[in-house]
Amino acid sequence: MQRYSEPDCVRLLGSGQRTRTTVLYRGGTAVRTLTAYGQKIAPTAARCVPDDPRGQNGPVHAMRSSTKVFEKSQTRNNHD
């Protein structure tokens, strides 16, 4: 399994509405995009909301990790 990461671009539209566009990269190449439309459900991101399937306790966001997935691969796979 190869690791991938998705950088996000969030647009705030006002009145608690926003869009989030995600680009999936593999080997330094963009291979897919996804745009989702959403509604703000809490005034802050300081704690999880009551309906969060992960529960109300614990961190809102996962720990940030380091990746090199956006860098072009130095080696190429030859399947000849």
N, CA, C and O atoms as a Tinker XYZ file with bonds, in Angstrom:
   320  protein
     1  N      0.838000   -1.175000    0.000000    73     2
     2  CA     0.000000    0.000000    0.000000    64     1     3
     3  C      0.884000    1.240000    0.000000    63     2     4     5
     4  O      1.810000    1.342000    0.805000    81     3
     5  N      0.604000    2.187000   -0.901000    73     3     6
     6  CA     1.354000    3.424000   -0.947000    64     5     7
     7  C      0.585000    4.510000   -0.214000    63     6     8     9
     8  O     -0.644000    4.572000   -0.268000    81     7
     9  N      1.326000    5.355000    0.465000    73     7    10
    10  CA     0.708000    6.445000    1.203000    64     9    11
    11  C      0.384000    7.600000    0.265000    63    10    12    13
    12  O      1.129000    7.866000   -0.678000    81    11
    13  N     -0.712000    8.276000    0.519000    73    11    14
    14  CA    -1.054000    9.466000   -0.247000    64    13    15
    15  C     -1.529000   10.542000    0.721000    63    14    16    17
    16  O     -1.888000   10.240000    1.859000    81    15
    17  N     -1.533000   11.785000    0.277000    73    15    18
    18  CA    -2.022000   12.899000    1.085000    64    17    19
    19  C     -2.872000   13.803000    0.220000    63    18    20    21
    20  O     -2.740000   13.829000   -1.004000    81    19
    21  N     -3.728000   14.528000    0.866000    73    19    22
    22  CA    -4.639000   15.401000    0.137000    64    21    23
    23  C     -4.579000   16.814000    0.708000    63    22    24    25
    24  O     -5.079000   17.048000    1.809000    81    23
    25  N     -3.982000   17.758000   -0.010000    73    23    26
    26  CA    -4.045000   19.142000    0.465000    64    25    27
    27  C     -5.437000   19.698000    0.187000    63    26    28    29
    28  O     -6.031000   19.390000   -0.847000    81    27
    29  N     -5.951000   20.498000    1.080000    73    27    30
    30  CA    -7.301000   21.026000    0.924000    64    29    31
    31  C     -7.291000   22.531000    0.712000    63    30    32    33
    32  O     -6.430000   23.240000    1.233000    81    31
    33  N     -8.248000   23.002000   -0.053000    73    31    34
    34  CA    -8.486000   24.428000   -0.247000    64    33    35
    35  C     -9.912000   24.697000    0.218000    63    34    36    37
    36  O    -10.865000   24.180000   -0.364000    81    35
    37  N    -10.060000   25.504000    1.263000    73    35    38
    38  CA   -11.370000   25.796000    1.825000    64    37    39
    39  C    -11.779000   27.211000    1.431000    63    38    40    41
    40  O    -11.021000   28.162000    1.620000    81    39
    41  N    -12.993000   27.342000    0.878000    73    39    42
    42  CA   -13.561000   28.663000    0.541000    64    41    43
    43  C    -14.719000   28.934000    1.484000    63    42    44    45
    44  O    -15.665000   28.150000    1.552000    81    43
    45  N    -14.648000   30.043000    2.212000    73    43    46
    46  CA   -15.741000   30.440000    3.095000    64    45    47
    47  C    -16.705000   31.298000    2.293000    63    46    48    49
    48  O    -16.324000   32.337000    1.755000    81    47
    49  N    -17.958000   30.859000    2.217000    73    47    50
    50  CA   -18.951000   31.522000    1.380000    64    49    51
    51  C    -19.841000   32.486000    2.156000    63    50    52    53
    52  O    -20.633000   33.208000    1.550000    81    51
    53  N    -19.729000   32.513000    3.474000    73    51    54
    54  CA   -20.580000   33.360000    4.298000    64    53    55
    55  C    -21.752000   32.573000    4.848000    63    54    56    57
    56  O    -22.088000   31.508000    4.331000    81    55
    57  N    -22.379000   33.097000    5.903000    73    55    58
    58  CA   -23.534000   32.451000    6.553000    64    57    59
    59  C    -23.234000   31.016000    6.970000    63    58    60    61
    60  O    -24.127000   30.168000    6.959000    81    59
    61  N    -21.977000   30.735000    7.341000    73    59    62
    62  CA   -21.615000   29.402000    7.801000    64    61    63
    63  C    -21.463000   28.370000    6.701000    63    62    64    65
    64  O    -21.307000   27.186000    6.998000    81    63
    65  N    -21.502000   28.775000    5.446000    73    63    66
    66  CA   -21.343000   27.836000    4.332000    64    65    67
    67  C    -19.914000   27.890000    3.805000    63    66    68    69
    68  O    -19.241000   28.917000    3.890000    81    67
    69  N    -19.465000   26.759000    3.258000    73    67    70
    70  CA   -18.119000   26.696000    2.700000    64    69    71
    71  C    -18.024000   25.581000    1.675000    63    70    72    73
    72  O    -18.889000   24.709000    1.594000    81    71
    73  N    -16.954000   25.628000    0.894000    73    71    74
    74  CA   -16.607000   24.501000    0.025000    64    73    75
    75  C    -15.217000   24.037000    0.424000    63    74    76    77
    76  O    -14.416000   24.818000    0.938000    81    75
    77  N    -14.938000   22.779000    0.188000    73    75    78
    78  CA   -13.608000   22.219000    0.452000    64    77    79
    79  C    -13.225000   21.429000   -0.788000    63    78    80    81
    80  O    -13.903000   20.468000   -1.154000    81    79
    81  N    -12.134000   21.834000   -1.435000    73    79    82
    82  CA   -11.652000   21.133000   -2.622000    64    81    83
    83  C    -10.381000   20.389000   -2.254000    63    82    84    85
    84  O     -9.451000   20.964000   -1.687000    81    83
    85  N    -10.352000   19.123000   -2.578000    73    83    86
    86  CA    -9.234000   18.243000   -2.271000    64    85    87
    87  C     -8.628000   17.745000   -3.574000    63    86    88    89
    88  O     -9.350000   17.371000   -4.498000    81    87
    89  N     -7.305000   17.741000   -3.644000    73    87    90
    90  CA    -6.586000   17.209000   -4.798000    64    89    91
    91  C     -5.781000   16.007000   -4.319000    63    90    92    93
    92  O     -4.999000   16.120000   -3.375000    81    91
    93  N     -5.966000   14.864000   -4.960000    73    91    94
    94  CA    -5.220000   13.656000   -4.615000    64    93    95
    95  C     -4.001000   13.566000   -5.520000    63    94    96    97
    96  O     -4.124000   13.569000   -6.745000    81    95
    97  N     -2.832000   13.487000   -4.915000    73    95    98
    98  CA    -1.567000   13.359000   -5.647000    64    97    99
    99  C     -1.006000   11.960000   -5.458000    63    98   100   101
   100  O     -1.102000   11.390000   -4.371000    81    99
   101  N     -0.424000   11.410000   -6.506000    73    99   102
   102  CA     0.344000   10.166000   -6.421000    64   101   103
   103  C      1.608000   10.349000   -7.240000    63   102   104   105
   104  O      1.537000   10.652000   -8.431000    81   103
   105  N      2.764000   10.167000   -6.615000    73   103   106
   106  CA     4.034000   10.291000   -7.324000    64   105   107
   107  C      4.257000   11.675000   -7.912000    63   106   108   109
   108  O      4.876000   11.804000   -8.968000    81   107
   109  N      3.759000   12.717000   -7.240000    73   107   110
   110  CA     3.953000   14.075000   -7.716000    64   109   111
   111  C      2.980000   14.516000   -8.791000    63   110   112   113
   112  O      3.103000   15.627000   -9.306000    81   111
   113  N      2.009000   13.672000   -9.148000    73   111   114
   114  CA     1.034000   13.989000  -10.189000    64   113   115
   115  C     -0.368000   14.055000   -9.586000    63   114   116   117
   116  O     -0.764000   13.163000   -8.836000    81   115
   117  N     -1.116000   15.108000   -9.912000    73   115   118
   118  CA    -2.508000   15.207000   -9.463000    64   117   119
   119  C     -3.335000   14.194000  -10.250000    63   118   120   121
   120  O     -3.328000   14.206000  -11.481000    81   119
   121  N     -4.049000   13.314000   -9.539000    73   119   122
   122  CA    -4.811000   12.264000  -10.221000    64   121   123
   123  C     -6.320000   12.392000  -10.030000    63   122   124   125
   124  O     -7.085000   11.747000  -10.748000    81   123
   125  N     -6.771000   13.230000   -9.057000    73   123   126
   126  CA    -8.212000   13.348000   -8.836000    64   125   127
   127  C     -8.501000   14.600000   -8.008000    63   126   128   129
   128  O     -7.683000   15.001000   -7.180000    81   127
   129  N     -9.654000   15.209000   -8.229000    73   127   130
   130  CA   -10.111000   16.308000   -7.379000    64   129   131
   131  C    -11.518000   16.009000   -6.888000    63   130   132   133
   132  O    -12.273000   15.275000   -7.526000    81   131
   133  N    -11.854000   16.582000   -5.757000    73   131   134
   134  CA   -13.181000   16.426000   -5.173000    64   133   135
   135  C    -13.558000   17.747000   -4.513000    63   134   136   137
   136  O    -12.757000   18.315000   -3.769000    81   135
   137  N    -14.759000   18.242000   -4.773000    73   135   138
   138  CA   -15.260000   19.437000   -4.098000    64   137   139
   139  C    -16.511000   19.073000   -3.316000    63   138   140   141
   140  O    -17.449000   18.485000   -3.854000    81   139
   141  N    -16.510000   19.435000   -2.032000    73   139   142
   142  CA   -17.658000   19.174000   -1.164000    64   141   143
   143  C    -18.206000   20.502000   -0.661000    63   142   144   145
   144  O    -17.452000   21.443000   -0.413000    81   143
   145  N    -19.512000   20.568000   -0.513000    73   143   146
   146  CA   -20.179000   21.758000    0.002000    64   145   147
   147  C    -20.679000   21.440000    1.400000    63   146   148   149
   148  O    -21.238000   20.368000    1.630000    81   147
   149  N    -20.482000   22.373000    2.351000    73   147   150
   150  CA   -20.869000   22.080000    3.722000    64   149   151
   151  C    -21.427000   23.273000    4.464000    63   150   152   153
   152  O    -21.376000   24.411000    3.995000    81   151
   153  N    -21.963000   22.979000    5.641000    73   151   154
   154  CA   -22.561000   23.977000    6.529000    64   153   155
   155  C    -21.836000   23.910000    7.863000    63   154   156   157
   156  O    -21.574000   22.817000    8.365000    81   155
   157  N    -21.510000   25.044000    8.438000    73   155   158
   158  CA   -20.851000   25.106000    9.738000    64   157   159
   159  C    -21.786000   24.534000   10.802000    63   158   160   161
   160  O    -22.957000   24.908000   10.869000    81   159
   161  N    -21.265000   23.620000   11.638000    73   159   162
   162  CA   -22.118000   22.980000   12.645000    64   161   163
   163  C    -21.734000   23.360000   14.072000    63   162   164   165
   164  O    -22.419000   22.968000   15.017000    81   163
   165  N    -20.646000   24.120000   14.244000    73   163   166
   166  CA   -20.220000   24.550000   15.575000    64   165   167
   167  C    -19.542000   25.912000   15.451000    63   166   168   169
   168  O    -18.948000   26.215000   14.417000    81   167
   169  N    -19.625000   26.732000   16.494000    73   167   170
   170  CA   -19.016000   28.061000   16.418000    64   169   171
   171  C    -17.488000   28.035000   16.403000    63   170   172   173
   172  O    -16.864000   28.953000   15.870000    81   171
   173  N    -16.873000   26.992000   16.981000    73   171   174
   174  CA   -15.410000   26.864000   16.978000    64   173   175
   175  C    -15.034000   25.402000   16.763000    63   174   176   177
   176  O    -15.881000   24.512000   16.838000    81   175
   177  N    -13.761000   25.173000   16.495000    73   175   178
   178  CA   -13.249000   23.801000   16.357000    64   177   179
   179  C    -12.485000   23.386000   17.612000    63   178   180   181
   180  O    -11.591000   22.542000   17.549000    81   179
   181  N    -12.839000   23.979000   18.752000    73   179   182
   182  CA   -12.142000   23.703000   20.001000    64   181   183
   183  C    -12.470000   22.321000   20.573000    63   182   184   185
   184  O    -11.666000   21.753000   21.312000    81   183
   185  N    -13.633000   21.783000   20.242000    73   183   186
   186  CA   -13.998000   20.453000   20.739000    64   185   187
   187  C    -14.943000   19.780000   19.752000    63   186   188   189
   188  O    -15.557000   20.442000   18.916000    81   187
   189  N    -15.052000   18.480000   19.855000    73   187   190
   190  CA   -15.930000   17.711000   18.961000    64   189   191
   191  C    -17.396000   18.019000   19.270000    63   190   192   193
   192  O    -17.754000   18.307000   20.412000    81   191
   193  N    -18.226000   17.955000   18.250000    73   191   194
   194  CA   -19.663000   18.185000   18.431000    64   193   195
   195  C    -20.318000   16.913000   18.984000    63   194   196   197
   196  O    -19.764000   15.825000   18.828000    81   195
   197  N    -21.479000   17.030000   19.624000    73   195   198
   198  CA   -22.132000   15.855000   20.223000    64   197   199
   199  C    -22.399000   14.713000   19.240000    63   198   200   201
   200  O    -22.375000   13.551000   19.644000    81   199
   201  N    -22.652000   15.006000   17.974000    73   199   202
   202  CA   -22.965000   13.956000   16.998000    64   201   203
   203  C    -21.736000   13.349000   16.328000    63   202   204   205
   204  O    -21.880000   12.515000   15.434000    81   203
   205  N    -20.531000   13.745000   16.736000    73   203   206
   206  CA   -19.308000   13.221000   16.123000    64   205   207
   207  C    -19.216000   11.713000   16.384000    63   206   208   209
   208  O    -19.252000   11.293000   17.540000    81   207
   209  N    -19.100000   10.890000   15.333000    73   207   210
   210  CA   -19.048000    9.433000   15.528000    64   209   211
   211  C    -17.818000    8.973000   16.309000    63   210   212   213
   212  O    -17.800000    7.854000   16.821000    81   211
   213  N    -16.784000    9.822000   16.409000    73   211   214
   214  CA   -15.587000    9.476000   17.192000    64   213   215
   215  C    -15.787000    9.756000   18.673000    63   214   216   217
   216  O    -14.944000    9.391000   19.492000    81   215
   217  N    -16.895000   10.399000   19.024000    73   215   218
   218  CA   -17.156000   10.773000   20.410000    64   217   219
   219  C    -16.763000   12.221000   20.665000    63   218   220   221
   220  O    -16.101000   12.848000   19.838000    81   219
   221  N    -17.177000   12.752000   21.822000    73   219   222
   222  CA   -16.905000   14.150000   22.140000    64   221   223
   223  C    -15.543000   14.365000   22.777000    63   222   224   225
   224  O    -15.063000   15.498000   22.813000    81   223
   225  N    -14.911000   13.326000   23.277000    73   223   226
   226  CA   -13.610000   13.464000   23.935000    64   225   227
   227  C    -12.483000   13.228000   22.945000    63   226   228   229
   228  O    -12.630000   12.481000   21.978000    81   227
   229  N    -11.373000   13.866000   23.199000    73   227   230
   230  CA   -10.213000   13.687000   22.331000    64   229   231
   231  C    -10.039000   14.853000   21.379000    63   230   232   233
   232  O    -10.856000   15.773000   21.356000    81   231
   233  N     -8.961000   14.813000   20.583000    73   231   234
   234  CA    -8.654000   15.927000   19.681000    64   233   235
   235  C     -9.637000   16.017000   18.513000    63   234   236   237
   236  O    -10.156000   15.007000   18.037000    81   235
   237  N     -9.880000   17.248000   18.064000    73   235   238
   238  CA   -10.756000   17.478000   16.913000    64   237   239
   239  C    -10.053000   17.046000   15.631000    63   238   240   241
   240  O    -10.670000   16.451000   14.746000    81   239
   241  N     -8.759000   17.348000   15.535000    73   239   242
   242  CA    -7.980000   17.028000   14.338000    64   241   243
   243  C     -6.900000   16.007000   14.670000    63   242   244   245
   244  O     -6.359000   16.000000   15.776000    81   243
   245  N     -6.591000   15.149000   13.710000    73   243   246
   246  CA    -5.523000   14.168000   13.893000    64   245   247
   247  C     -4.174000   14.886000   13.916000    63   246   248   249
   248  O     -4.055000   16.012000   13.433000    81   247
   249  N     -3.171000   14.235000   14.476000    73   247   250
   250  CA    -1.825000   14.810000   14.506000    64   249   251
   251  C     -1.319000   14.992000   13.082000    63   250   252   253
   252  O     -1.560000   14.142000   12.224000    81   251
   253  N     -0.627000   16.079000   12.827000    73   251   254
   254  CA    -0.053000   16.353000   11.509000    64   253   255
   255  C      1.139000   15.429000   11.288000    63   254   256   257
   256  O      1.942000   15.210000   12.196000    81   255
   257  N      1.247000   14.895000   10.093000    73   255   258
   258  CA     2.376000   14.026000    9.773000    64   257   259
   259  C      3.133000   14.587000    8.575000    63   258   260   261
   260  O      2.613000   15.415000    7.828000    81   259
   261  N      4.351000   14.129000    8.409000    73   259   262
   262  CA     5.206000   14.593000    7.321000    64   261   263
   263  C      5.138000   13.598000    6.165000    63   262   264   265
   264  O      5.117000   12.387000    6.386000    81   263
   265  N      5.103000   14.105000    4.942000    73   263   266
   266  CA     5.050000   13.233000    3.771000    64   265   267
   267  C      5.836000   13.840000    2.623000    63   266   268   269
   268  O      6.019000   15.056000    2.561000    81   267
   269  N      6.295000   13.002000    1.726000    73   267   270
   270  CA     6.989000   13.448000    0.517000    64   269   271
   271  C      6.180000   13.081000   -0.725000    63   270   272   273
   272  O      6.716000   13.062000   -1.833000    81   271
   273  N      4.894000   12.790000   -0.542000    73   271   274
   274  CA     4.059000   12.303000   -1.637000    64   273   275
   275  C      3.906000   13.332000   -2.759000    63   274   276   277
   276  O      3.637000   12.961000   -3.902000    81   275
   277  N      4.075000   14.623000   -2.445000    73   275   278
   278  CA     3.922000   15.649000   -3.472000    64   277   279
   279  C      5.172000   15.799000   -4.326000    63   278   280   281
   280  O      5.151000   16.500000   -5.337000    81   279
   281  N      6.264000   15.146000   -3.927000    73   279   282
   282  CA     7.503000   15.199000   -4.692000    64   281   283
   283  C      7.475000   14.138000   -5.782000    63   282   284   285
   284  O      6.942000   13.045000   -5.594000    81   283
   285  N      8.053000   14.478000   -6.914000    73   283   286
   286  CA     8.124000   13.529000   -8.014000    64   285   287
   287  C      9.034000   12.362000   -7.637000    63   286   288   289
   288  O     10.059000   12.568000   -6.986000    81   287
   289  N      8.681000   11.165000   -8.028000    73   287   290
   290  CA     9.494000    9.985000   -7.748000    64   289   291
   291  C     10.839000   10.101000   -8.441000    63   290   292   293
   292  O     10.922000   10.571000   -9.576000    81   291
   293  N     11.899000    9.668000   -7.753000    73   291   294
   294  CA    13.238000    9.700000   -8.331000    64   293   295
   295  C     13.486000    8.497000   -9.232000    63   294   296   297
   296  O     14.308000    8.562000  -10.146000    81   295
   297  N     12.781000    7.407000   -8.979000    73   295   298
   298  CA    12.948000    6.200000   -9.797000    64   297   299
   299  C     11.645000    5.895000  -10.510000    63   298   300   301
   300  O     10.564000    6.200000  -10.007000    81   299
   301  N     11.753000    5.304000  -11.660000    73   299   302
   302  CA    10.568000    4.903000  -12.420000    64   301   303
   303  C     10.502000    3.387000  -12.440000    63   302   304   305
   304  O     11.526000    2.707000  -12.506000    81   303
   305  N      9.305000    2.874000  -12.383000    73   303   306
   306  CA     9.110000    1.428000  -12.488000    64   305   307
   307  C      9.008000    1.049000  -13.952000    63   306   308   309
   308  O      8.147000    1.562000  -14.666000    81   307
   309  N      9.868000    0.163000  -14.403000    73   307   310
   310  CA     9.807000   -0.332000  -15.777000    64   309   311
   311  C      9.142000   -1.697000  -15.766000    63   310   312   313
   312  O      9.589000   -2.614000  -15.076000    81   311
   313  N      8.093000   -1.820000  -16.522000    73   311   314
   314  CA     7.362000   -3.086000  -16.590000    64   313   315
   315  C      7.504000   -3.728000  -17.958000    63   314   316   317
   316  O      6.600000   -4.434000  -18.403000    81   315
   317  N      8.624000   -3.497000  -18.635000    73   315   318
   318  CA     8.842000   -4.064000  -19.976000    64   317   319
   319  C      9.347000   -5.481000  -19.896000    63   318   320
   320  O      9.584000   -6.111000  -20.926000    81   319
